[in-house]
Amino acid sequence: MRDIGFIGLGIMGRPMAERLLDAGYALTVFNRTPQKAEPLRARGAQWAHSPEEVAHRSALILTMVSDSAALEEIARGPEGILRGIRPNTIHVDMSTVSPETTERLERAYREREAAFLHAPVLGNWRQAAEGKLLIFVGGDPQAYQRCEPVLRVLGHRIWYFERIAQATHMKLIANSFIAGMILTLAQAFVFGRRVGISPDRLLEILDASALNAPMYQSKGRTMRERNFRPNFYTRHMLKDVDLALEAARRANVPLPVLSVIRELFVTAVARGFGEEDYSAVLKVLEEMAGVTPQEQGA
Ligand SMILES: NC(=O)c1ccc[n+]([C@@H]2O[C@H](COP(=O)([O-])OP(=O)(O)OC[C@H]3O[C@@H](n4cnc5c(N)ncnc54)[C@H](OP(=O)(O)O)[C@@H]3O)[C@@H](O)[C@H]2O)c1
């Protein structure tokens, strides 16, 4: 499987596609906004005019798009993958979407004698560029075996789940940690500022303690510098919190902490921070407390 189709060249998709090119794979790419494909075309990737055309040309298709609606569109839309698919083709979606979507698509592909796997990822664009994503993959085991070497170019750890929705759910559980951790850190920054404890000191003490997590240090640094350039959009964080809450509701599981977290991300999007990094939720907590970034504290 040296010829791969790749759809969705956003923050994550582009470095993933570049890594596959670097590893010697021949890529056929499509992106809704064609200009974003230019850097890849300059490096030898072939352009396709639609997901359907990608499917005509590739036996393995990877996708990395925003949400369930985008995935449905590229799979089942009027120029979607399913229109051009041939038997034995494998579509591996790596986006964060709903369990209903992945289960539905798995059935639709099976009816066409093709396979749909879900392989959502943990990690940001840097880890994508370095092949250090963590991948949760679910679906047909034979299809997984066939595409595993390609997934290993993108991720250095892979966990396989037999039922597709287990992989989908695992990603939603992982992202509920991310949403909670960023708010725990943000509220500590705001509280600390008010009482005269600097972010630097807080991060240093966290680093020396059992409370630390690598994410606290990396996000702590960018929040301290007030760098909210998007690595992961606030609107995508809200999407994932909503997906987790909906999936938990269907499973009859209350997620009381995540429900509170949701309100803060809704506020962040309502305040206009949707296109910034999700760590911009710090500004919501600052506004709630009336704390300014300059405040030196008591
Ligand atoms: N950023 C991260 O750190 C990170 C980490 C792990 C997982 N994820 C997940 O990975 C996925 C992609 O995230 P990202 O950060 O790369 O987002 P992004 O930069 O917004 O990229 C989204 C991609 O989806 C495409 N798209 C959106 N709606 C579409 C539609 N209706 N039809 C066709 N294509 C459509 C976009 O096309 P256009 O270029 O035309 O807009 C773009 O290529 C999301 O599910 C996200 O939750 C992100």
PDBQT file of the ligand as one rigid body, heavy atoms in Angstrom, charges set to zero:
ROOT
HETATM    1  N1  LIG A 301      -5.245  20.435  16.536  1.00  0.00    +0.000 N 
HETATM    2  C1  LIG A 301      -4.975  19.454  17.372  1.00  0.00    +0.000 C 
HETATM    3  O1  LIG A 301      -4.073  19.545  18.210  1.00  0.00    +0.000 OA
HETATM    4  C2  LIG A 301      -5.772  18.160  17.323  1.00  0.00    +0.000 A 
HETATM    5  C3  LIG A 301      -5.272  17.065  18.038  1.00  0.00    +0.000 A 
HETATM    6  C4  LIG A 301      -5.960  15.857  17.991  1.00  0.00    +0.000 A 
HETATM    7  C5  LIG A 301      -7.132  15.751  17.259  1.00  0.00    +0.000 A 
HETATM    8  N2  LIG A 301      -7.611  16.839  16.583  1.00  0.00    +0.000 N 
HETATM    9  C6  LIG A 301      -8.845  16.668  15.794  1.00  0.00    +0.000 C 
HETATM   10  O2  LIG A 301      -8.418  16.545  14.442  1.00  0.00    +0.000 OA
HETATM   11  C7  LIG A 301      -9.405  17.094  13.562  1.00  0.00    +0.000 C 
HETATM   12  C8  LIG A 301      -8.758  18.175  12.695  1.00  0.00    +0.000 C 
HETATM   13  O3  LIG A 301      -8.286  19.197  13.572  1.00  0.00    +0.000 OA
HETATM   14  P1  LIG A 301      -7.387  20.406  13.055  1.00  0.00    +0.000 P 
HETATM   15  O4  LIG A 301      -6.840  21.030  14.274  1.00  0.00    +0.000 OA
HETATM   16  O5  LIG A 301      -6.480  19.958  11.983  1.00  0.00    +0.000 OA
HETATM   17  O6  LIG A 301      -8.541  21.353  12.461  1.00  0.00    +0.000 OA
HETATM   18  P2  LIG A 301      -8.518  22.372  11.224  1.00  0.00    +0.000 P 
HETATM   19  O7  LIG A 301      -7.204  23.024  11.084  1.00  0.00    +0.000 OA
HETATM   20  O8  LIG A 301      -9.730  23.220  11.384  1.00  0.00    +0.000 OA
HETATM   21  O9  LIG A 301      -8.735  21.413   9.948  1.00  0.00    +0.000 OA
HETATM   22  C9  LIG A 301     -10.007  20.900   9.647  1.00  0.00    +0.000 C 
HETATM   23  C10 LIG A 301     -10.000  20.297   8.254  1.00  0.00    +0.000 C 
HETATM   24  O10 LIG A 301     -11.330  19.819   7.970  1.00  0.00    +0.000 OA
HETATM   25  C11 LIG A 301     -11.758  20.367   6.717  1.00  0.00    +0.000 C 
HETATM   26  N3  LIG A 301     -13.216  20.520   6.706  1.00  0.00    +0.000 N 
HETATM   27  C12 LIG A 301     -13.991  21.149   7.617  1.00  0.00    +0.000 A 
HETATM   28  N4  LIG A 301     -15.294  21.091   7.268  1.00  0.00    +0.000 NA
HETATM   29  C13 LIG A 301     -15.329  20.405   6.081  1.00  0.00    +0.000 A 
HETATM   30  C14 LIG A 301     -16.376  19.984   5.223  1.00  0.00    +0.000 A 
HETATM   31  N5  LIG A 301     -17.660  20.263   5.496  1.00  0.00    +0.000 N 
HETATM   32  N6  LIG A 301     -16.046  19.291   4.102  1.00  0.00    +0.000 NA
HETATM   33  C15 LIG A 301     -14.763  18.994   3.834  1.00  0.00    +0.000 A 
HETATM   34  N7  LIG A 301     -13.718  19.343   4.615  1.00  0.00    +0.000 NA
HETATM   35  C16 LIG A 301     -14.005  20.041   5.723  1.00  0.00    +0.000 A 
HETATM   36  C17 LIG A 301     -11.044  21.690   6.639  1.00  0.00    +0.000 C 
HETATM   37  O11 LIG A 301     -11.054  22.169   5.318  1.00  0.00    +0.000 OA
HETATM   38  P3  LIG A 301     -10.765  23.736   5.010  1.00  0.00    +0.000 P 
HETATM   39  O12 LIG A 301      -9.280  23.863   4.944  1.00  0.00    +0.000 OA
HETATM   40  O13 LIG A 301     -11.459  23.980   3.718  1.00  0.00    +0.000 OA
HETATM   41  O14 LIG A 301     -11.383  24.521   6.146  1.00  0.00    +0.000 OA
HETATM   42  C18 LIG A 301      -9.660  21.293   7.156  1.00  0.00    +0.000 C 
HETATM   43  O15 LIG A 301      -8.927  20.629   6.160  1.00  0.00    +0.000 OA
HETATM   44  C19 LIG A 301     -10.551  17.594  14.454  1.00  0.00    +0.000 C 
HETATM   45  O16 LIG A 301     -11.517  16.583  14.567  1.00  0.00    +0.000 OA
HETATM   46  C20 LIG A 301      -9.845  17.813  15.802  1.00  0.00    +0.000 C 
HETATM   47  O17 LIG A 301     -10.752  17.722  16.874  1.00  0.00    +0.000 OA
HETATM   48  C21 LIG A 301      -6.956  18.035  16.581  1.00  0.00    +0.000 A 
ENDROOT
TORSDOF 0
